[in-house]
Amino acid sequence: MSTVTVRSESGDFKLLYEPGVTLLDVLRSESFDIAAPCGGQGKCGKCAVTLISSDGKRERVNACQILASDVGDRVVIAPDSASGGEIQLSGALISGAGGLRGYAAALDIGTTTLAVRIVDRASGETLASASAWNAQAPYGADVISRIKHASRPEGLDKLTALARNQARELIITACGDAGIAQGEIDEILCCGNTTMEHIFAGISPESLGRAPYTPATYFTGGEALRDEAFPNAAIRLAPCVSGFVGGDTVAAVHATGMAGKSGVRLLMDIGTNGELVLGGKDGLISCSVACGPAFEGAEISCGMRSVPGAISAVRFAQGEFWYVVIGGGYPKGICGTGIVDALAEMLRAGVVDGTGRLLEPDELPKGLRETVSVNKKGNVSFTVAPGVKLRAADIRKLQLAKAAVRAGVDLLMERAGVTAGDIDEVCLAGGFGTRLNIKSAAAIGLIPPELADKTRAVGNAALDGVHLALCEPDGAEKLLAIRERCEYMELAGSAEFSDAFVDAMAFHDEDD
């Protein structure tokens, strides 16, 4: 065994490593919070660290692309923790329904975050809540990266342990805040996308990474897991519709009540994947689209999570671009909602054209030329704030993500035989959807512009859904009924989707 020296805010550490491992692997093993949205494939550059030699020379390297043995006697400067910031916990007000007694825990296992509520089953009241950024994040920002890692030797065991340990810690913390003993928890109901539920249950998600993307289980049998920290609790997972429409979507449908309402409603949960459900009491149709991590701020050159220091909103007024920084102060980067805002305002100002092309300085009016720069390689960038730029490649990634979502929406409407005018309401679920400026989303075509006035944020609807089910005598049966009624439309490899995706790439004027 050899050692590498790592310096952080807490001091210097000597970390042991075996031959052949990357520096990223070493840092991960000691719980350093190193972002690696691409899963360590050397594509995103988010795991960059600084190496300092004995003569003071500094070198910036990607931790996933250098062997620990190649660091030599240089000191590794670990980045500040990527954790912190607001995680969406709030949602609908839940009332007790049916004379249940006792306490339970509702758990949302998101790709990016975990959130838990301790629930009084009689009143429906939230007694305490807790949340954290998903500890699996260093193994990739999206489910495909997690599936790849889970397919490696001991990879599944590692990810499962991370998920269960983190969930256990959050529930224990929330129990303490609620003033109840862990033994008083009689049920833990979990939801997540199909991959996250497989990993949490310790079931290989490998089949979800290749066609026909069939899950090993849909979690319809009500099988319970156990954890000695909660000796009286059955731990269950919400049923999934398909390989990419999971228990979190089923729970969100339950929370909105759309399955029992007349008319037509659209549920949109947008993150690294976009889960979409359209319909009402006469039937439900669902689909999933791969957005990539652009909406999470990942794989964007100056992108970051929605944490202090991130630009969260951008406006163009009086001939200038204005921005808002979470927590105030000097901006460190830009998060997903800020990126959507920036693109909407760049379109409005004419800095980006209808094809998604970022115009060069000499194509812009005099007052806007200084916002755009071209480097020696001919790459064009837009300056959002000092030190924070959006490159043409970043805009293209966001354009691809919005086109995927919009194509899914358009195909659901086509399958259901409805138009945007027939839709009574659009529900935006999840942290990104809750913070998203709806006018900006409509301006870039993420949602049909004519639906902007019918769109509302519904908070963490997935967590609401399992919370509600815990307070109903027939809650589990209601989740299963939604799953059974929800038709799934497979878009992978579909010529229809390819055509709709191409059509959705362009940016149209809101009045078109």
Summary of the structure (lengths in Angstrom):
residues: 512
radius of gyration: 23.2
end to end distance: 65.0
largest distance: 72.0
contacts: 1867
relative contact order: 0.12
helix: 35%
strand: 25%
